[in-house]
Amino acid sequence: MDWYDTGYTYHIDVLAISATDVTKTLGLLSGVQLDGCTINENYNSDSRVQAKVTTVVRDEKSDGYIDNARLRIVLSIPSRGWIEPLVTGYVSDINETKEHGYTKRTYTIEGTMWGLLDHVMKDPVTIAQGAKLIKTWSSLLSGQTKMQYNTDGAQDHSFSNVTIYEAGSKLSTILFELSSGYSRMDTDGYGVITLKKYTAPSKRGIDRVVYFNQFKNITMPSTSNTSSEYDNPGRVVVTASVSVEENGETTQQVIVGSYDAPSSDKTSINVRGYLKGKTESYSGSSENPSKSELNSVAKTKYDDAQTAGRNWDAQSVFANYKAGEVIKYVHSNLKESKCLVQTVNTNLASFTQDLTLKEV
């Protein structure tokens, strides 16, 4: 759909959805006020998305909300045959005020992954040697929650060592650590948790091309240089303390993995003439990671650390931007920048989106 062709009328519905089944619709909220409806996405936050919905109804009437239901914001454009759920999430707060015979309610909606953040395990969790990532991750999520999930496109991995998470560990921590370096957890508009192969934004293809002041619907009013490409490391070293048995005794040894930039890369010692390195401690799921695992982690951390150092605050008419997209931004001087859409703040009343773009 051409989002910059604004000759259309849009409609927003807010549905009550079952807390345990994202396919089950319980009802439709009435009295929705668009000037109180916003969606805030953040690529780097653990919960990924938060939204606000406001309803206003006469005191003697209900807005149709059902206790413990999730809420789903749905966008439809009838003339284009377009319908899409923008977000589905749990209600974490309801602020209610009464004035002049009307009741105003503002609902705070949290993305599905928010429901994992305080899920505490009552028993230890053991990840067996040789266990597969996708099966282990899926078993934990299905066995411990009522959440729906999709692992299509996930990168599998076999764990080389036994890992034990003690009782009291948070489920979110376990799931994040199991998938780290291989696949990324996200949530779609239906509230389904997705697990897909992780590729650093700098290595990904372009999702769309955006031109400065395209049809006067997008502007880049400010630029901030919060970091510099000269800070990017040309080598990443990851260390881990592992248990080694010799002659019936267990000792701790330090295992080291590393990744060096390709010789032709601008961060390499061959290009710079000097080496800028970065050292990190291993924080993954394996109790005794192998050197090859640490090398893989080092490569992932190297990719994550590469940034050209420029950020833009962008304003646009609603064009269905999503946090996590990679775009090519063509400047007014026709120079190009590859950017990750880090945050998207959508105002459904003005039908506009404020973006934070990070050059990658």
Backbone hydrogen bonds in HBPLUS format (Angstrom, degrees):
<---DONOR---> <-ACCEPTOR-->    atom                        ^
c    i                          cat <-CA-CA->   ^        H-A-AA   ^      H-
h    n   atom  resd res      DA  || num        DHA   H-A  angle D-A-AA Bond
n    s   type  num  typ     dist DA aas  dist angle  dist       angle   num
A0005-ASP N   A0002-ASP O   3.27 MM   3  5.65 158.8  2.32 108.2 114.3     1
A0008-TYR N   A0006-THR O   2.83 MM   2  5.55 139.0  2.00  99.2  90.3     2
A0011-HIS N   A0076-SER O   2.80 MM  65  5.20 146.6  1.91 157.3 165.0     3
A0076-SER N   A0011-HIS O   2.91 MM  65  5.20 155.3  1.98 154.8 159.0     4
A0013-ASP N   A0074-VAL O   3.00 MM  61  5.18 162.6  2.03 148.3 153.9     5
A0074-VAL N   A0013-ASP O   2.83 MM  61  5.18 172.8  1.83 161.4 162.8     6
A0029-LEU N   A0014-VAL O   2.89 MM  15  5.60 174.0  1.89 170.5 172.2     7
A0015-LEU N   A0072-ARG O   2.86 MM  57  5.08 158.6  1.90 149.4 151.7     8
A0072-ARG N   A0015-LEU O   2.91 MM  57  5.08 151.6  1.99 144.1 151.1     9
A0016-ALA N   A0027-GLY O   2.89 MM  11  5.08 166.7  1.91 130.5 134.9    10
A0026-LEU N   A0016-ALA O   2.70 MM  10  5.24 165.6  1.71 150.4 153.3    11
A0017-ILE N   A0070-ARG O   2.76 MM  53  4.86 169.9  1.77 137.3 140.5    12
A0070-ARG N   A0017-ILE O   2.75 MM  53  4.86 153.3  1.82 156.6 155.0    13
A0018-SER N   A0024-LYS O   3.00 MM   6  5.58 168.0  2.01 162.5 165.2    14
A0024-LYS N   A0021-ASP O   3.13 MM   3  5.65 169.4  2.14 119.4 122.4    15
A0030-SER N   A0063-ASP O   2.82 MM  33  4.83 156.1  1.88 131.0 138.9    16
A0056-VAL N   A0031-GLY O   2.81 MM  25  5.03 149.3  1.91 131.4 138.7    17
A0033-GLN N   A0054-THR O   2.79 MM  21  5.52 169.3  1.80 152.5 153.5    18
A0036-GLY N   A0033-GLN O   2.97 MM   3  5.67 161.3  2.01 121.5 126.1    19
A0037-CYS N   A0034-LEU O   2.98 MM   3  5.02 160.4  2.02 118.5 116.0    20
A0348-LEU N   A0037-CYS O   3.19 MM 311  5.69 163.5  2.21 152.2 155.8    21
A0038-THR N   A0052-LYS O   3.07 MM  14  5.18 147.6  2.18 130.0 138.7    22
A0052-LYS N   A0038-THR O   2.88 MM  14  5.18 156.4  1.93 145.1 148.0    23
A0039-ILE N   A0346-THR O   2.99 MM 307  5.04 150.6  2.08 137.9 145.6    24
A0346-THR N   A0039-ILE O   2.75 MM 307  5.04 167.5  1.77 158.3 159.3    25
A0040-ASN N   A0050-GLN O   2.71 MM  10  5.27 175.4  1.72 178.8 177.8    26
A0050-GLN N   A0040-ASN O   2.90 MM  10  5.27 153.8  1.97 145.6 154.4    27
A0041-GLU N   A0344-VAL O   2.82 MM 303  5.09 169.6  1.83 151.6 154.6    28
A0344-VAL N   A0041-GLU O   3.07 MM 303  5.09 154.1  2.14 130.7 136.2    29
A0042-ASN N   A0048-ARG O   2.86 MM   6  5.24 165.8  1.88 151.2 152.7    30
A0045-SER N   A0042-ASN O   3.26 MM   3  5.47 155.9  2.32 106.9 113.7    31
A0043-TYR N   A0342-GLN O   2.82 MM 299  5.20 176.7  1.82 166.3 167.4    32
A0048-ARG N   A0045-SER O   3.32 MM   3  5.03 139.0  2.50  91.7 102.9    33
A0049-VAL N   A0047-SER O   2.83 MM   2  5.75 141.9  1.97  97.1  92.1    34
A0111-GLY N   A0049-VAL O   2.94 MM  62  5.09 152.5  2.02 157.5 148.4    35
A0051-ALA N   A0109-ILE O   2.83 MM  58  4.90 156.4  1.89 141.4 146.8    36
A0109-ILE N   A0051-ALA O   2.80 MM  58  4.90 176.8  1.80 146.2 146.6    37
A0053-VAL N   A0107-TYR O   3.02 MM  54  5.12 151.5  2.11 140.5 148.3    38
A0107-TYR N   A0053-VAL O   2.68 MM  54  5.12 164.0  1.70 161.8 163.4    39
A0055-THR N   A0105-ARG O   2.83 MM  50  5.29 156.3  1.89 151.8 160.0    40
A0105-ARG N   A0055-THR O   2.89 MM  50  5.29 163.1  1.91 151.6 157.2    41
A0057-VAL N   A0103-THR O   3.08 MM  46  5.48 158.0  2.13 147.4 151.5    42
A0103-THR N   A0057-VAL O   2.71 MM  46  5.48 171.6  1.72 174.1 174.7    43
A0061-LYS N   A0058-ARG O   2.88 MM   3  5.46 164.0  1.91 122.9 128.2    44
A0059-ASP N   A0101-GLY O   2.95 MM  42  5.57 158.3  1.99 141.0 138.4    45
A0069-ALA N   A0066-ILE O   2.99 MM   3  5.61 158.8  2.04 143.1 144.8    46
A0071-LEU N   A0089-GLY O   2.97 MM  18  5.67 157.2  2.02 161.7 164.0    47
A0089-GLY N   A0071-LEU O   2.98 MM  18  5.67 158.9  2.02 153.3 158.2    48
A0073-ILE N   A0087-VAL O   2.93 MM  14  5.56 152.6  2.01 157.9 166.4    49
A0086-LEU N   A0073-ILE O   2.76 MM  13  5.64 154.5  1.83 158.5 167.4    50
A0075-LEU N   A0084-GLU O   2.86 MM   9  5.32 167.5  1.88 158.6 154.3    51
A0084-GLU N   A0075-LEU O   2.82 MM   9  5.32 157.8  1.87 156.5 163.3    52
A0077-ILE N   A0082-TRP O   2.75 MM   5  5.00 159.0  1.80 145.0 149.4    53
A0080-ARG N   A0077-ILE O   2.95 MM   3  5.60 148.2  2.05 120.7 129.9    54
A0082-TRP N   A0077-ILE O   3.22 MM   5  5.00 165.5  2.24 135.0 132.5    55
A0081-GLY N   A0078-PRO O   3.12 MM   3  4.96 154.1  2.19  99.0 107.1    56
A0090-TYR N   A0110-GLU O   2.83 MM  20  5.20 128.2  2.10 159.3 154.2    57
A0110-GLU N   A0090-TYR O   2.75 MM  20  5.20 163.0  1.78 154.0 159.0    58
A0092-SER N   A0108-THR O   2.91 MM  16  5.67 155.8  1.97 150.1 157.8    59
A0108-THR N   A0093-ASP O   2.94 MM  15  5.16 164.4  1.96 152.0 152.9    60
A0095-ASN N   A0106-THR O   2.94 MM  11  5.12 168.0  1.96 145.3 148.0    61
A0106-THR N   A0095-ASN O   2.89 MM  11  5.12 154.3  1.96 141.5 150.1    62
A0097-THR N   A0104-LYS O   2.90 MM   7  5.27 157.8  1.95 150.5 157.9    63
A0104-LYS N   A0097-THR O   2.79 MM   7  5.27 170.0  1.80 164.6 167.4    64
A0099-GLU N   A0102-TYR O   2.93 MM   3  5.42 160.2  1.97 154.0 160.5    65
A0102-TYR N   A0099-GLU O   3.01 MM   3  5.42 158.1  2.06 114.3 121.4    66
A0114-TRP N   A0111-GLY O   2.91 MM   3  5.60 153.1  1.98 123.1 131.2    67
A0115-GLY N   A0112-THR O   2.91 MM   3  5.66 149.9  2.00 120.3 127.6    68
A0116-LEU N   A0113-MET O   3.02 MM   3  5.40 164.3  2.05 111.8 116.8    69
A0117-LEU N   A0114-TRP O   3.21 MM   3  5.50 147.7  2.32 108.0 116.4    70
A0119-HIS N   A0116-LEU O   3.21 MM   3  5.18 167.5  2.22 107.4 110.3    71
A0171-LEU N   A0119-HIS O   2.78 MM  52  5.54 165.7  1.80 165.8 170.9    72
A0121-MET N   A0169-SER O   2.82 MM  48  5.52 169.9  1.83 162.9 166.0    73
A0168-GLY N   A0121-MET O   2.64 MM  47  5.06 150.6  1.73 143.9 154.5    74
A0125-VAL N   A0165-TYR O   2.78 MM  40  4.97 157.5  1.83 144.4 152.3    75
A0165-TYR N   A0125-VAL O   2.73 MM  40  4.97 169.6  1.74 153.2 156.7    76
A0127-ILE N   A0163-THR O   2.68 MM  36  4.98 173.1  1.69 161.2 163.7    77
A0163-THR N   A0127-ILE O   2.96 MM  36  4.98 158.3  2.01 140.4 147.4    78
A0131-ALA N   A0128-ALA O   3.08 MM   3  5.36 159.5  2.13 128.1 128.7    79
A0130-GLY N   A0159-PHE O   2.56 MM  29  5.02 165.6  1.58 163.5 165.4    80
A0159-PHE N   A0131-ALA O   2.97 MM  28  5.55 161.2  2.01 155.4 160.2    81
A0136-THR N   A0132-LYS O   2.95 MM   4  5.98 163.2  1.98 153.8 159.4    82
A0133-LEU N   A0157-HIS O   2.76 MM  24  5.16 149.5  1.85 151.2 160.9    83
A0137-TRP N   A0133-LEU O   2.80 MM   4  5.84 173.3  1.80 163.3 165.6    84
A0138-SER N   A0134-ILE O   2.91 MM   4  5.94 164.1  1.94 146.5 151.6    85
A0139-SER N   A0135-LYS O   2.91 MM   4  5.98 158.1  1.96 145.6 151.8    86
A0140-LEU N   A0136-THR O   3.04 MM   4  6.25 159.7  2.08 151.4 156.2    87
A0141-LEU N   A0137-TRP O   3.07 MM   4  6.29 166.4  2.09 151.4 155.1    88
A0142-SER N   A0138-SER O   2.89 MM   4  6.00 167.4  1.90 154.2 158.0    89
A0143-GLY N   A0139-SER O   2.85 MM   4  5.68 148.7  1.94 138.7 148.0    90
A0144-GLN N   A0140-LEU O   2.96 MM   4  5.81 142.6  2.11 144.0 151.3    91
A0145-THR N   A0141-LEU O   3.11 MM   4  5.71 140.8  2.27 137.2 144.1    92
A0193-ILE N   A0148-GLN O   3.06 MM  45  6.39 163.7  2.09 149.4 144.2    93
A0150-ASN N   A0193-ILE O   2.83 MM  43  6.31 140.6  1.98 158.1 166.2    94
A0195-LEU N   A0150-ASN O   2.96 MM  45  6.34 146.8  2.07 161.5 163.2    95
A0154-ALA N   A0151-THR O   3.03 MM   3  5.42 154.1  2.10 140.8 136.5    96
A0197-LYS N   A0153-GLY O   2.73 MM  44  5.96 157.4  1.77 138.3 133.9    97
A0169-SER N   A0166-GLU O   3.09 MM   3  5.87 147.6  2.20 141.7 143.6    98
A0174-ILE N   A0170-LYS O   3.22 MM   4  6.61 159.4  2.26 152.8 157.9    99
A0175-LEU N   A0171-LEU O   2.98 MM   4  6.21 172.1  1.99 159.5 160.9   100
A0176-PHE N   A0172-SER O   2.91 MM   4  5.98 163.4  1.94 150.9 155.9   101
A0177-GLU N   A0173-THR O   2.96 MM   4  6.03 162.9  1.99 147.3 152.4   102
A0178-LEU N   A0174-ILE O   2.90 MM   4  6.05 158.3  1.95 151.9 158.1   103
A0179-SER N   A0175-LEU O   3.25 MM   4  6.34 157.1  2.30 143.4 148.3   104
A0180-SER N   A0176-PHE O   2.94 MM   4  5.87 127.6  2.23 141.9 155.9   105
A0182-TYR N   A0179-SER O   2.99 MM   3  5.58 161.4  2.03 141.6 144.9   106
A0183-SER N   A0179-SER O   2.94 MM   4  5.20 169.5  1.95 150.6 154.1   107
A0198-TYR N   A0182-TYR O   2.92 MM  16  5.60 172.1  1.92 125.0 126.4   108
A0184-ARG N   A0196-LYS O   2.68 MM  12  5.48 157.5  1.73 160.4 162.1   109
A0196-LYS N   A0184-ARG O   3.17 MM  12  5.48 161.5  2.20 143.7 145.9   110
A0186-ASP N   A0194-THR O   2.97 MM   8  5.16 151.3  2.06 141.7 147.5   111
A0194-THR N   A0186-ASP O   2.80 MM   8  5.16 162.2  1.83 133.1 139.4   112
A0188-ASP N   A0192-VAL O   2.99 MM   4  5.52 160.2  2.02 150.9 155.2   113
A0191-GLY N   A0188-ASP O   2.97 MM   3  5.47 162.6  2.00 117.3 123.0   114
A0203-LYS N   A0200-ALA O   2.79 MM   3  5.39 152.3  1.87 121.7 130.6   115
A0204-ARG N   A0201-PRO O   3.22 MM   3  5.13 157.3  2.27 101.5 108.4   116
A0207-ASP N   A0326-VAL O   2.68 MM 119  5.48 168.4  1.69 162.6 166.9   117
A0328-LYS N   A0208-ARG O   2.99 MM 120  6.44 156.6  2.05 151.2 158.7   118
A0210-VAL N   A0328-LYS O   2.78 MM 118  6.05 170.2  1.79 162.4 164.3   119
A0330-VAL N   A0210-VAL O   2.79 MM 120  6.14 166.7  1.81 163.4 168.0   120
A0214-GLN N   A0211-TYR O   3.08 MM   3  5.11 138.8  2.26 136.5 125.7   121
A0212-PHE N   A0330-VAL O   3.00 MM 118  6.14 149.5  2.10 174.2 168.3   122
A0213-ASN N   A0218-ILE O   2.90 MM   5  4.90 121.7  2.25 141.1 155.5   123
A0216-LYS N   A0213-ASN O   2.88 MM   3  4.51 167.7  1.90 115.7 113.1   124
A0217-ASN N   A0214-GLN O   2.85 MM   3  5.80 171.4  1.86 130.6 133.2   125
A0317-VAL N   A0217-ASN O   3.00 MM 100  5.61 139.8  2.17 149.2 159.4   126
A0219-THR N   A0315-GLN O   2.91 MM  96  5.43 156.8  1.97 154.1 161.8   127
A0315-GLN N   A0219-THR O   3.01 MM  96  5.43 162.2  2.04 152.5 157.1   128
A0313-ASP N   A0222-SER O   3.45 MM  91  5.77 160.8  2.49 141.5 145.8   129
A0224-SER N   A0311-ASN O   3.09 MM  87  5.43 166.0  2.11 149.2 153.0   130
A0311-ASN N   A0224-SER O   3.08 MM  87  5.43 152.6  2.16 156.1 164.0   131
A0231-ASP N   A0228-SER O   2.88 MM   3  5.46 163.5  1.91 115.9 121.5   132
A0232-ASN N   A0229-GLU O   3.18 MM   3  5.39 158.9  2.23 104.0 110.5   133
A0234-GLY N   A0276-LYS O   2.71 MM  42  5.54 164.5  1.73 162.5 167.1   134
A0261-ALA N   A0234-GLY O   2.83 MM  27  5.12 158.7  1.87 156.9 153.3   135
A0278-LYS N   A0235-ARG O   2.93 MM  43  6.31 133.7  2.15 144.1 158.4   136
A0236-VAL N   A0259-TYR O   2.98 MM  23  5.40 157.3  2.03 151.2 158.5   137
A0259-TYR N   A0236-VAL O   2.92 MM  23  5.40 139.6  2.08 148.1 159.3   138
A0237-VAL N   A0278-LYS O   2.86 MM  41  6.25 161.2  1.90 158.6 164.7   139
A0280-GLU N   A0237-VAL O   2.86 MM  43  6.31 158.0  1.91 162.7 170.1   140
A0238-VAL N   A0257-GLY O   2.81 MM  19  5.18 165.4  1.84 144.7 149.8   141
A0257-GLY N   A0238-VAL O   2.87 MM  19  5.18 165.5  1.89 156.1 161.1   142
A0239-THR N   A0280-GLU O   2.99 MM  41  6.50 154.8  2.06 155.0 162.7   143
A0282-TYR N   A0239-THR O   2.78 MM  43  5.73 160.4  1.82 170.0 164.4   144
A0240-ALA N   A0255-ILE O   2.94 MM  15  5.29 146.1  2.06 151.8 159.3   145
A0255-ILE N   A0240-ALA O   2.78 MM  15  5.29 165.3  1.80 163.0 165.7   146
A0242-VAL N   A0253-GLN O   2.79 MM  11  5.42 166.4  1.81 164.2 164.9   147
A0253-GLN N   A0242-VAL O   2.88 MM  11  5.42 161.9  1.91 155.5 161.3   148
A0244-VAL N   A0251-THR O   2.74 MM   7  5.29 163.4  1.77 161.4 166.6   149
A0251-THR N   A0244-VAL O   2.78 MM   7  5.29 167.7  1.80 152.6 154.7   150
A0246-GLU N   A0249-GLU O   2.76 MM   3  5.29 159.9  1.80 156.5 160.3   151
A0249-GLU N   A0246-GLU O   2.96 MM   3  5.29 161.8  2.00 113.6 119.4   152
A0265-ASP N   A0262-PRO O   2.92 MM   3  5.32 159.3  1.96 117.2 124.1   153
A0268-SER N   A0265-ASP O   3.02 MM   3  5.40 163.4  2.05 114.5 120.0   154
A0271-VAL N   A0268-SER O   3.17 MM   3  5.50 138.6  2.35 103.9 114.0   155
A0272-ARG N   A0268-SER O   2.91 MM   4  6.10 177.5  1.91 164.1 164.3   156
A0273-GLY N   A0269-ILE O   2.81 MM   4  4.94 143.3  1.94 121.3 132.8   157
A0294-LEU N   A0290-SER O   3.07 MM   4  6.43 156.2  2.13 147.8 154.2   158
A0295-ASN N   A0291-LYS O   2.88 MM   4  6.17 148.2  1.98 146.4 155.8   159
A0296-SER N   A0292-SER O   3.04 MM   4  6.28 152.0  2.12 142.1 148.8   160
A0297-VAL N   A0293-GLU O   2.95 MM   4  6.28 156.1  2.01 148.9 155.5   161
A0298-ALA N   A0294-LEU O   2.87 MM   4  6.04 156.5  1.93 146.3 153.0   162
A0299-LYS N   A0295-ASN O   2.99 MM   4  6.27 150.7  2.08 144.2 151.6   163
A0300-THR N   A0296-SER O   3.08 MM   4  6.38 158.1  2.13 147.5 152.8   164
A0301-LYS N   A0297-VAL O   2.92 MM   4  6.19 162.1  1.95 153.9 158.7   165
A0302-TYR N   A0298-ALA O   2.87 MM   4  6.05 145.4  1.99 142.9 152.8   166
A0303-ASP N   A0299-LYS O   2.99 MM   4  6.28 162.9  2.02 151.2 154.8   167
A0304-ASP N   A0300-THR O   2.94 MM   4  6.21 158.8  1.98 149.0 155.2   168
A0305-ALA N   A0301-LYS O   3.05 MM   4  6.10 138.2  2.23 136.5 146.5   169
A0305-ALA N   A0302-TYR O   3.13 MM   3  5.18 127.7  2.42  95.7 109.4   170
A0306-GLN N   A0303-ASP O   3.30 MM   3  5.54 154.4  2.37 104.4 111.6   171
A0359-GLU N   A0310-ARG O   2.97 MM  49  5.53 178.0  1.97 172.1 171.4   172
A0312-TRP N   A0357-LEU O   2.91 MM  45  5.05 156.1  1.97 138.7 146.1   173
A0357-LEU N   A0312-TRP O   2.83 MM  45  5.05 170.9  1.84 155.9 159.1   174
A0314-ALA N   A0355-LEU O   2.83 MM  41  4.85 163.9  1.86 137.9 143.3   175
A0355-LEU N   A0314-ALA O   2.78 MM  41  4.85 164.8  1.81 139.1 144.4   176
A0316-SER N   A0353-GLN O   2.92 MM  37  5.26 147.2  2.02 151.4 161.0   177
A0353-GLN N   A0316-SER O   2.81 MM  37  5.26 162.8  1.84 152.6 155.4   178
A0318-PHE N   A0351-PHE O   2.85 MM  33  5.28 141.8  2.00 143.7 131.9   179
A0325-GLU N   A0322-LYS O   3.17 MM   3  5.86 159.5  2.21 140.2 139.7   180
A0324-GLY N   A0341-VAL O   2.80 MM  17  5.38 163.7  1.83 151.8 157.2   181
A0341-VAL N   A0325-GLU O   2.86 MM  16  5.33 166.3  1.88 158.6 160.1   182
A0327-ILE N   A0339-CYS O   2.83 MM  12  5.34 155.4  1.89 155.3 161.0   183
A0339-CYS N   A0327-ILE O   2.86 MM  12  5.34 172.0  1.86 162.4 165.2   184
A0329-TYR N   A0337-SER O   2.76 MM   8  5.14 169.1  1.78 161.9 160.3   185
A0337-SER N   A0329-TYR O   2.89 MM   8  5.14 148.0  1.99 139.8 150.3   186
A0331-HIS N   A0335-LYS O   2.74 MM   4  5.31 160.2  1.78 169.8 170.6   187
A0334-LEU N   A0331-HIS O   2.84 MM   3  4.94 155.9  1.90 112.7 116.1   188
A0360-VAL N   A0338-LYS O   2.84 MM  22  5.83 164.1  1.86 149.1 153.0   189
A0340-LEU N   A0358-LYS O   2.76 MM  18  5.15 163.3  1.79 148.8 149.2   190
A0358-LYS N   A0340-LEU O   2.92 MM  18  5.15 160.4  1.95 146.2 152.8   191
A0342-GLN N   A0356-THR O   2.82 MM  14  5.48 143.1  1.96 158.1 168.6   192
A0356-THR N   A0343-THR O   3.11 MM  13  5.13 149.6  2.20 138.0 138.2   193
A0345-ASN N   A0354-ASP O   2.86 MM   9  5.10 165.5  1.88 153.1 158.0   194
A0354-ASP N   A0345-ASN O   2.94 MM   9  5.10 164.0  1.97 141.8 145.6   195
A0347-ASN N   A0352-THR O   2.99 MM   5  5.48 165.4  2.01 154.8 159.6   196
A0351-PHE N   A0347-ASN O   2.85 MM   4  5.52 121.2  2.20 134.2 151.2   197
A0352-THR N   A0347-ASN O   3.20 MM   5  5.48 145.4  2.33 143.4 151.0   198
